[in-house]
Amino acid sequence: MTDTWSGDFYCVRCNDKRETQGEVVVGDNGRRMAKAVCPVCGTKLNRMLGKA
């Protein structure tokens, strides 16, 4: 079971905040990140959450 996080992600291509839902993964340095796809342009979005 994977954790999900829903909230605002900043899209670099659109230069706007997008409300979407993403999957939570733990990076190499121990930080949790939410990864999603922009619903408008399809760019990968990444949001740093906090230490796991």
C-alpha distance matrix in Angstrom:
0.0 3.8 6.7 9.6 13.2 16.1 19.6 22.5 22.4 25.8 26.7 29.4 30.8 31.2 32.2 30.4 27.4 24.9 22.6 19.2 15.4 13.6 10.6 10.8 11.7 14.0 17.4 20.0 21.9 19.1 18.7 15.7 16.1 14.9 15.7 16.8 19.7 22.9 23.5 27.2 27.9 24.7 24.7 21.7 21.1 20.0 20.0 20.2 18.7 19.7 19.5 16.4
3.8 0.0 3.8 6.5 10.1 13.2 16.5 19.2 18.8 22.2 23.1 25.7 27.2 27.7 28.6 26.9 24.0 21.6 19.5 16.2 12.5 10.2 6.9 7.1 8.3 11.1 14.4 17.4 19.1 16.5 15.7 12.4 12.5 11.1 12.0 13.3 16.5 19.6 20.6 24.3 24.8 21.7 21.4 18.2 17.4 16.2 16.2 16.6 15.3 16.6 16.8 14.1
6.7 3.8 0.0 3.8 6.8 10.2 13.4 16.3 16.4 19.9 21.4 24.2 26.0 26.2 26.7 24.7 21.5 19.4 17.1 14.2 10.5 8.6 6.1 5.4 8.0 10.7 14.1 17.4 18.5 15.6 14.1 10.6 10.7 9.2 11.0 12.4 15.9 18.6 19.7 23.3 24.1 21.4 20.9 17.8 16.3 14.7 14.0 14.2 12.4 13.9 14.7 12.3
9.6 6.5 3.8 0.0 3.8 6.7 10.1 13.0 13.3 17.0 18.4 21.4 23.1 23.0 23.5 21.4 18.2 15.8 13.4 10.4 6.8 5.5 4.5 5.5 9.1 12.2 15.2 18.8 19.7 17.2 15.0 11.3 10.3 7.6 9.1 9.7 13.1 15.4 16.3 19.9 21.0 18.5 18.3 15.5 13.8 12.8 12.1 13.2 11.7 14.1 15.8 14.1
13.2 10.1 6.8 3.8 0.0 3.8 6.6 9.6 10.4 14.1 16.1 19.3 21.3 20.8 20.9 18.6 15.1 13.2 10.7 8.5 5.7 5.3 6.3 6.5 10.2 12.9 15.4 19.2 19.5 17.1 14.3 10.7 9.3 6.4 8.8 9.3 12.6 14.2 15.3 18.6 20.0 18.0 17.5 14.9 12.4 11.2 9.7 11.0 9.4 12.3 14.7 13.9
16.1 13.2 10.2 6.7 3.8 0.0 3.8 7.2 8.9 12.7 14.6 18.1 19.9 18.8 19.0 16.2 12.6 10.4 7.3 5.7 4.0 6.1 8.7 9.8 13.5 16.3 18.5 22.3 22.5 20.4 17.3 13.8 11.9 8.6 10.2 9.4 11.9 12.6 13.1 16.2 18.2 16.8 16.7 14.8 12.2 12.0 10.6 12.7 11.4 14.7 17.6 17.3
19.6 16.5 13.4 10.1 6.6 3.8 0.0 3.8 6.6 10.1 12.6 16.1 18.1 16.7 16.3 13.3 9.6 8.0 5.4 5.8 6.4 8.4 11.4 12.1 15.4 17.7 19.4 23.1 22.8 21.1 17.6 14.6 12.5 9.6 11.2 10.4 12.4 12.1 13.0 15.5 17.4 16.8 16.3 14.8 11.7 11.5 9.6 11.9 11.0 14.5 17.9 18.4
22.5 19.2 16.3 13.0 9.6 7.2 3.8 0.0 3.8 6.6 9.5 12.8 14.9 13.4 12.7 9.7 6.0 5.4 4.6 6.5 8.5 10.0 13.2 13.9 16.7 18.8 19.7 23.3 22.9 21.8 18.1 15.6 12.9 10.4 11.4 10.5 11.8 10.6 12.0 13.7 15.4 15.3 14.4 13.4 10.1 10.3 8.6 11.4 11.6 15.2 18.8 19.9
22.4 18.8 16.4 13.3 10.4 8.9 6.6 3.8 0.0 3.8 6.4 9.6 11.9 11.2 10.6 8.5 5.5 5.3 6.4 7.1 8.9 9.2 12.3 13.0 15.2 17.2 17.6 21.0 20.9 20.3 16.7 14.4 11.2 8.9 9.0 8.3 9.3 8.3 10.8 12.3 13.1 12.7 11.2 10.1 6.6 7.1 6.3 9.8 11.1 14.9 18.2 19.5
25.8 22.2 19.9 17.0 14.1 12.7 10.1 6.6 3.8 0.0 3.8 6.3 9.1 8.5 7.1 5.9 4.4 6.2 8.9 10.2 12.5 12.5 15.4 16.0 17.7 19.4 19.0 22.1 21.9 21.8 18.3 16.6 13.4 11.7 11.3 10.6 10.7 8.9 11.7 12.0 12.3 12.7 10.5 10.2 7.1 8.1 7.9 11.1 13.3 16.8 20.1 21.8
26.7 23.1 21.4 18.4 16.1 14.6 12.6 9.5 6.4 3.8 0.0 3.8 5.5 5.5 5.6 5.7 6.1 6.9 10.2 11.0 13.4 13.3 16.2 17.4 18.7 20.7 20.1 23.0 23.3 23.6 20.3 18.7 15.1 13.3 11.7 10.3 9.1 6.8 9.9 9.5 8.9 9.6 7.4 8.2 6.4 8.8 10.2 13.6 16.1 19.6 22.7 24.2
29.4 25.7 24.2 21.4 19.3 18.1 16.1 12.8 9.6 6.3 3.8 0.0 3.8 5.7 5.0 7.3 9.0 10.5 14.0 14.7 16.9 16.4 18.8 19.7 20.4 22.0 20.7 23.2 23.4 24.3 21.1 20.1 16.6 15.5 13.9 13.0 11.7 9.8 12.9 11.9 10.3 11.2 8.3 9.4 8.3 10.2 11.9 14.8 17.9 21.0 23.8 25.6
30.8 27.2 26.0 23.1 21.3 19.9 18.1 14.9 11.9 9.1 5.5 3.8 0.0 3.8 5.6 8.2 10.6 11.4 15.0 15.6 18.0 17.8 20.4 21.8 22.6 24.5 23.3 25.8 26.3 27.3 24.3 23.0 19.4 17.9 15.6 14.0 11.7 9.3 11.9 9.9 7.7 9.5 7.3 9.8 10.0 12.7 14.9 18.1 21.1 24.3 27.2 28.7
31.2 27.7 26.2 23.0 20.8 18.8 16.7 13.4 11.2 8.5 5.5 5.7 3.8 0.0 3.8 5.4 8.3 9.1 12.9 14.2 17.2 17.8 20.9 22.5 23.9 26.0 25.3 28.1 28.4 28.9 25.7 24.1 20.5 18.5 16.6 14.6 12.2 8.9 10.6 8.2 7.4 10.1 9.0 11.6 11.2 14.1 15.6 19.0 21.5 25.0 28.1 29.6
32.2 28.6 26.7 23.5 20.9 19.0 16.3 12.7 10.6 7.1 5.6 5.0 5.6 3.8 0.0 3.8 7.1 9.5 13.3 15.2 18.2 18.6 21.7 22.7 24.1 25.8 24.9 27.6 27.4 28.0 24.6 23.4 20.0 18.5 17.3 15.8 14.3 11.3 13.4 11.5 11.1 13.3 11.5 13.3 11.9 13.9 14.7 17.7 20.2 23.5 26.7 28.7
30.4 26.9 24.7 21.4 18.6 16.2 13.3 9.7 8.5 5.9 5.7 7.3 8.2 5.4 3.8 0.0 3.8 6.4 10.0 12.5 15.8 16.8 20.2 21.3 23.2 25.2 24.8 27.9 27.6 27.7 24.1 22.5 19.2 17.2 16.4 14.7 13.5 10.3 11.8 10.5 11.3 13.4 12.2 13.6 11.6 13.6 13.8 17.0 18.9 22.3 25.8 27.5
27.4 24.0 21.5 18.2 15.1 12.6 9.6 6.0 5.5 4.4 6.1 9.0 10.6 8.3 7.1 3.8 0.0 3.8 6.8 9.5 12.7 14.0 17.4 18.5 20.7 22.7 22.8 26.1 25.8 25.4 21.8 19.8 16.7 14.5 14.2 12.7 12.3 9.6 11.0 11.0 12.4 13.6 12.6 13.1 10.4 11.9 11.4 14.6 15.9 19.5 23.0 24.6
24.9 21.6 19.4 15.8 13.2 10.4 8.0 5.4 5.3 6.2 6.9 10.5 11.4 9.1 9.5 6.4 3.8 0.0 3.8 6.2 9.7 11.5 15.2 16.9 19.4 22.0 22.5 26.0 26.1 25.5 21.9 19.4 16.2 13.3 12.7 10.4 9.8 7.1 7.8 8.6 10.7 11.5 11.4 11.8 9.5 11.6 11.6 15.1 16.2 19.9 23.3 24.3
22.6 19.5 17.1 13.4 10.7 7.3 5.4 4.6 6.4 8.9 10.2 14.0 15.0 12.9 13.3 10.0 6.8 3.8 0.0 3.8 7.2 10.0 13.7 15.4 18.5 21.3 22.5 26.1 26.3 25.0 21.6 18.6 15.8 12.6 12.6 10.3 10.5 8.8 8.8 10.7 13.3 13.4 13.7 13.5 11.0 12.6 12.0 15.2 15.4 19.1 22.5 23.1
19.2 16.2 14.2 10.4 8.5 5.7 5.8 6.5 7.1 10.2 11.0 14.7 15.6 14.2 15.2 12.5 9.5 6.2 3.8 0.0 3.8 6.7 10.4 12.8 15.9 19.0 20.5 24.2 24.8 23.4 20.2 17.0 14.1 10.5 10.0 7.4 8.0 7.6 7.5 10.6 12.8 11.9 12.4 11.7 9.7 11.3 11.3 14.6 14.8 18.5 21.5 21.6
15.4 12.5 10.5 6.8 5.7 4.0 6.4 8.5 8.9 12.5 13.4 16.9 18.0 17.2 18.2 15.8 12.7 9.7 7.2 3.8 0.0 3.8 7.2 9.7 13.1 16.4 18.3 22.1 22.9 21.2 18.3 14.8 12.2 8.5 8.4 6.5 8.6 9.7 10.0 13.5 15.2 13.4 13.8 12.1 10.3 11.0 11.0 13.7 13.4 16.9 19.5 19.0
13.6 10.2 8.6 5.5 5.3 6.1 8.4 10.0 9.2 12.5 13.3 16.4 17.8 17.8 18.6 16.8 14.0 11.5 10.0 6.7 3.8 0.0 3.8 6.5 9.5 13.0 14.8 18.5 19.6 18.0 15.4 11.9 9.2 5.5 5.0 4.3 7.7 10.0 11.4 14.8 15.6 13.2 12.8 10.2 8.6 8.7 9.1 11.6 11.7 15.0 17.2 16.5
10.6 6.9 6.1 4.5 6.3 8.7 11.4 13.2 12.3 15.4 16.2 18.8 20.4 20.9 21.7 20.2 17.4 15.2 13.7 10.4 7.2 3.8 0.0 3.8 6.5 10.2 12.5 16.1 17.6 15.7 13.7 10.2 8.1 5.4 5.4 6.6 10.1 13.1 14.6 18.0 18.4 15.5 14.9 11.8 10.6 9.8 10.3 11.8 11.6 14.2 15.7 14.3
10.8 7.1 5.4 5.5 6.5 9.8 12.1 13.9 13.0 16.0 17.4 19.7 21.8 22.5 22.7 21.3 18.5 16.9 15.4 12.8 9.7 6.5 3.8 0.0 3.8 7.0 9.7 13.4 14.4 12.2 10.2 6.6 5.5 4.4 6.4 9.1 12.9 15.6 17.6 20.9 21.1 18.3 17.1 13.6 11.9 9.8 9.3 9.6 8.8 10.8 11.9 10.5
11.7 8.3 8.0 9.1 10.2 13.5 15.4 16.7 15.2 17.7 18.7 20.4 22.6 23.9 24.1 23.2 20.7 19.4 18.5 15.9 13.1 9.5 6.5 3.8 0.0 3.8 6.4 9.9 11.5 9.6 8.4 5.7 5.4 6.3 7.5 10.8 14.4 17.4 19.8 22.8 22.5 19.5 17.8 14.1 12.8 10.3 10.4 9.9 9.9 11.1 11.2 9.7
14.0 11.1 10.7 12.2 12.9 16.3 17.7 18.8 17.2 19.4 20.7 22.0 24.5 26.0 25.8 25.2 22.7 22.0 21.3 19.0 16.4 13.0 10.2 7.0 3.8 0.0 3.8 6.8 8.0 5.9 5.6 4.5 6.1 8.8 10.4 14.1 17.5 20.4 23.1 25.9 25.3 22.4 20.3 16.5 15.1 12.0 11.6 9.9 9.8 9.7 8.7 7.3
17.4 14.4 14.1 15.2 15.4 18.5 19.4 19.7 17.6 19.0 20.1 20.7 23.3 25.3 24.9 24.8 22.8 22.5 22.5 20.5 18.3 14.8 12.5 9.7 6.4 3.8 0.0 3.8 5.5 5.4 5.4 6.2 6.9 10.1 11.1 14.8 17.8 20.6 23.7 26.0 25.0 22.2 19.6 15.9 14.7 11.5 11.6 9.7 10.8 10.6 9.7 9.5
20.0 17.4 17.4 18.8 19.2 22.3 23.1 23.3 21.0 22.1 23.0 23.2 25.8 28.1 27.6 27.9 26.1 26.0 26.1 24.2 22.1 18.5 16.1 13.4 9.9 6.8 3.8 0.0 3.8 5.6 7.4 9.5 10.6 13.9 14.6 18.3 21.1 23.8 27.1 29.2 27.9 25.1 22.3 18.7 17.9 14.7 14.9 12.7 14.0 13.1 11.3 11.2
21.9 19.1 18.5 19.7 19.5 22.5 22.8 22.9 20.9 21.9 23.3 23.4 26.3 28.4 27.4 27.6 25.8 26.1 26.3 24.8 22.9 19.6 17.6 14.4 11.5 8.0 5.5 3.8 0.0 3.8 5.7 9.0 10.8 14.5 15.9 19.7 22.6 25.0 28.3 30.3 29.2 26.8 23.8 20.3 18.8 15.2 14.6 11.7 12.7 11.0 9.0 9.9
19.1 16.5 15.6 17.2 17.1 20.4 21.1 21.8 20.3 21.8 23.6 24.3 27.3 28.9 28.0 27.7 25.4 25.5 25.0 23.4 21.2 18.0 15.7 12.2 9.6 5.9 5.4 5.6 3.8 0.0 3.8 6.6 9.5 13.0 15.2 18.9 22.3 24.7 27.7 30.1 29.4 26.9 24.3 20.6 18.8 15.2 14.1 11.0 10.8 8.8 6.1 6.2
18.7 15.7 14.1 15.0 14.3 17.3 17.6 18.1 16.7 18.3 20.3 21.1 24.3 25.7 24.6 24.1 21.8 21.9 21.6 20.2 18.3 15.4 13.7 10.2 8.4 5.6 5.4 7.4 5.7 3.8 0.0 3.8 6.4 10.1 12.6 16.3 19.6 21.7 24.8 27.1 26.6 24.3 21.7 18.1 15.9 12.1 10.5 7.3 7.2 5.6 4.5 5.8
15.7 12.4 10.6 11.3 10.7 13.8 14.6 15.6 14.4 16.6 18.7 20.1 23.0 24.1 23.4 22.5 19.8 19.4 18.6 17.0 14.8 11.9 10.2 6.6 5.7 4.5 6.2 9.5 9.0 6.6 3.8 0.0 3.8 6.9 9.8 13.4 17.0 19.2 21.9 24.6 24.4 22.1 19.8 16.3 13.9 10.4 8.7 6.3 5.4 5.5 5.9 5.8
16.1 12.5 10.7 10.3 9.3 11.9 12.5 12.9 11.2 13.4 15.1 16.6 19.4 20.5 20.0 19.2 16.7 16.2 15.8 14.1 12.2 9.2 8.1 5.5 5.4 6.1 6.9 10.6 10.8 9.5 6.4 3.8 0.0 3.8 6.3 9.9 13.3 15.5 18.4 20.9 20.6 18.3 16.0 12.5 10.1 6.7 5.5 4.6 5.5 7.6 9.2 9.6
14.9 11.1 9.2 7.6 6.4 8.6 9.6 10.4 8.9 11.7 13.3 15.5 17.9 18.5 18.5 17.2 14.5 13.3 12.6 10.5 8.5 5.5 5.4 4.4 6.3 8.8 10.1 13.9 14.5 13.0 10.1 6.9 3.8 0.0 3.8 6.7 10.4 12.6 15.1 17.9 18.0 15.7 14.0 10.7 8.1 5.8 5.1 6.5 7.0 10.1 12.2 12.2
15.7 12.0 11.0 9.1 8.8 10.2 11.2 11.4 9.0 11.3 11.7 13.9 15.6 16.6 17.3 16.4 14.2 12.7 12.6 10.0 8.4 5.0 5.4 6.4 7.5 10.4 11.1 14.6 15.9 15.2 12.6 9.8 6.3 3.8 0.0 3.8 7.2 10.0 12.7 15.5 15.1 12.4 10.7 7.2 5.7 4.7 6.6 8.9 10.4 13.5 15.5 15.3
16.8 13.3 12.4 9.7 9.3 9.4 10.4 10.5 8.3 10.6 10.3 13.0 14.0 14.6 15.8 14.7 12.7 10.4 10.3 7.4 6.5 4.3 6.6 9.1 10.8 14.1 14.8 18.3 19.7 18.9 16.3 13.4 9.9 6.7 3.8 0.0 3.8 6.7 9.1 12.0 12.0 9.3 8.6 6.0 5.0 6.5 8.6 11.8 13.2 16.6 18.9 18.7
19.7 16.5 15.9 13.1 12.6 11.9 12.4 11.8 9.3 10.7 9.1 11.7 11.7 12.2 14.3 13.5 12.3 9.8 10.5 8.0 8.6 7.7 10.1 12.9 14.4 17.5 17.8 21.1 22.6 22.3 19.6 17.0 13.3 10.4 7.2 3.8 0.0 3.8 6.2 8.8 8.4 5.6 5.6 4.6 5.4 8.6 11.2 14.8 16.5 20.0 22.4 22.4
22.9 19.6 18.6 15.4 14.2 12.6 12.1 10.6 8.3 8.9 6.8 9.8 9.3 8.9 11.3 10.3 9.6 7.1 8.8 7.6 9.7 10.0 13.1 15.6 17.4 20.4 20.6 23.8 25.0 24.7 21.7 19.2 15.5 12.6 10.0 6.7 3.8 0.0 3.8 5.5 5.8 4.7 5.3 6.3 6.4 10.0 12.2 15.9 17.8 21.5 24.3 24.7
23.5 20.6 19.7 16.3 15.3 13.1 13.0 12.0 10.8 11.7 9.9 12.9 11.9 10.6 13.4 11.8 11.0 7.8 8.8 7.5 10.0 11.4 14.6 17.6 19.8 23.1 23.7 27.1 28.3 27.7 24.8 21.9 18.4 15.1 12.7 9.1 6.2 3.8 0.0 3.8 6.2 5.9 8.3 9.8 10.1 13.5 15.3 19.0 20.4 24.2 27.0 27.2
27.2 24.3 23.3 19.9 18.6 16.2 15.5 13.7 12.3 12.0 9.5 11.9 9.9 8.2 11.5 10.5 11.0 8.6 10.7 10.6 13.5 14.8 18.0 20.9 22.8 25.9 26.0 29.2 30.3 30.1 27.1 24.6 20.9 17.9 15.5 12.0 8.8 5.5 3.8 0.0 3.8 6.0 8.3 11.0 11.6 15.2 17.2 21.0 22.7 26.5 29.5 30.0
27.9 24.8 24.1 21.0 20.0 18.2 17.4 15.4 13.1 12.3 8.9 10.3 7.7 7.4 11.1 11.3 12.4 10.7 13.3 12.8 15.2 15.6 18.4 21.1 22.5 25.3 25.0 27.9 29.2 29.4 26.6 24.4 20.6 18.0 15.1 12.0 8.4 5.8 6.2 3.8 0.0 3.8 5.7 9.2 10.7 14.5 17.1 20.8 23.0 26.7 29.4 30.1
24.7 21.7 21.4 18.5 18.0 16.8 16.8 15.3 12.7 12.7 9.6 11.2 9.5 10.1 13.3 13.4 13.6 11.5 13.4 11.9 13.4 13.2 15.5 18.3 19.5 22.4 22.2 25.1 26.8 26.9 24.3 22.1 18.3 15.7 12.4 9.3 5.6 4.7 5.9 6.0 3.8 0.0 3.8 6.5 8.9 12.6 15.6 19.2 21.4 25.0 27.4 27.7
24.7 21.4 20.9 18.3 17.5 16.7 16.3 14.4 11.2 10.5 7.4 8.3 7.3 9.0 11.5 12.2 12.6 11.4 13.7 12.4 13.8 12.8 14.9 17.1 17.8 20.3 19.6 22.3 23.8 24.3 21.7 19.8 16.0 14.0 10.7 8.6 5.6 5.3 8.3 8.3 5.7 3.8 0.0 3.8 6.3 9.9 13.1 16.5 19.2 22.6 25.0 25.6
21.7 18.2 17.8 15.5 14.9 14.8 14.8 13.4 10.1 10.2 8.2 9.4 9.8 11.6 13.3 13.6 13.1 11.8 13.5 11.7 12.1 10.2 11.8 13.6 14.1 16.5 15.9 18.7 20.3 20.6 18.1 16.3 12.5 10.7 7.2 6.0 4.6 6.3 9.8 11.0 9.2 6.5 3.8 0.0 3.8 6.8 10.4 13.5 16.2 19.4 21.6 22.0
21.1 17.4 16.3 13.8 12.4 12.2 11.7 10.1 6.6 7.1 6.4 8.3 10.0 11.2 11.9 11.6 10.4 9.5 11.0 9.7 10.3 8.6 10.6 11.9 12.8 15.1 14.7 17.9 18.8 18.8 15.9 13.9 10.1 8.1 5.7 5.0 5.4 6.4 10.1 11.6 10.7 8.9 6.3 3.8 0.0 3.8 6.9 10.3 12.9 16.3 18.8 19.6
20.0 16.2 14.7 12.8 11.2 12.0 11.5 10.3 7.1 8.1 8.8 10.2 12.7 14.1 13.9 13.6 11.9 11.6 12.6 11.3 11.0 8.7 9.8 9.8 10.3 12.0 11.5 14.7 15.2 15.2 12.1 10.4 6.7 5.8 4.7 6.5 8.6 10.0 13.5 15.2 14.5 12.6 9.9 6.8 3.8 0.0 3.8 6.7 9.6 12.8 15.2 16.1
20.0 16.2 14.0 12.1 9.7 10.6 9.6 8.6 6.3 7.9 10.2 11.9 14.9 15.6 14.7 13.8 11.4 11.6 12.0 11.3 11.0 9.1 10.3 9.3 10.4 11.6 11.6 14.9 14.6 14.1 10.5 8.7 5.5 5.1 6.6 8.6 11.2 12.2 15.3 17.2 17.1 15.6 13.1 10.4 6.9 3.8 0.0 3.8 6.3 9.7 12.6 14.0
20.2 16.6 14.2 13.2 11.0 12.7 11.9 11.4 9.8 11.1 13.6 14.8 18.1 19.0 17.7 17.0 14.6 15.1 15.2 14.6 13.7 11.6 11.8 9.6 9.9 9.9 9.7 12.7 11.7 11.0 7.3 6.3 4.6 6.5 8.9 11.8 14.8 15.9 19.0 21.0 20.8 19.2 16.5 13.5 10.3 6.7 3.8 0.0 3.8 6.3 9.1 11.1
18.7 15.3 12.4 11.7 9.4 11.4 11.0 11.6 11.1 13.3 16.1 17.9 21.1 21.5 20.2 18.9 15.9 16.2 15.4 14.8 13.4 11.7 11.6 8.8 9.9 9.8 10.8 14.0 12.7 10.8 7.2 5.4 5.5 7.0 10.4 13.2 16.5 17.8 20.4 22.7 23.0 21.4 19.2 16.2 12.9 9.6 6.3 3.8 0.0 3.8 7.2 8.8
19.7 16.6 13.9 14.1 12.3 14.7 14.5 15.2 14.9 16.8 19.6 21.0 24.3 25.0 23.5 22.3 19.5 19.9 19.1 18.5 16.9 15.0 14.2 10.8 11.1 9.7 10.6 13.1 11.0 8.8 5.6 5.5 7.6 10.1 13.5 16.6 20.0 21.5 24.2 26.5 26.7 25.0 22.6 19.4 16.3 12.8 9.7 6.3 3.8 0.0 3.8 6.4
19.5 16.8 14.7 15.8 14.7 17.6 17.9 18.8 18.2 20.1 22.7 23.8 27.2 28.1 26.7 25.8 23.0 23.3 22.5 21.5 19.5 17.2 15.7 11.9 11.2 8.7 9.7 11.3 9.0 6.1 4.5 5.9 9.2 12.2 15.5 18.9 22.4 24.3 27.0 29.5 29.4 27.4 25.0 21.6 18.8 15.2 12.6 9.1 7.2 3.8 0.0 3.8
16.4 14.1 12.3 14.1 13.9 17.3 18.4 19.9 19.5 21.8 24.2 25.6 28.7 29.6 28.7 27.5 24.6 24.3 23.1 21.6 19.0 16.5 14.3 10.5 9.7 7.3 9.5 11.2 9.9 6.2 5.8 5.8 9.6 12.2 15.3 18.7 22.4 24.7 27.2 30.0 30.1 27.7 25.6 22.0 19.6 16.1 14.0 11.1 8.8 6.4 3.8 0.0
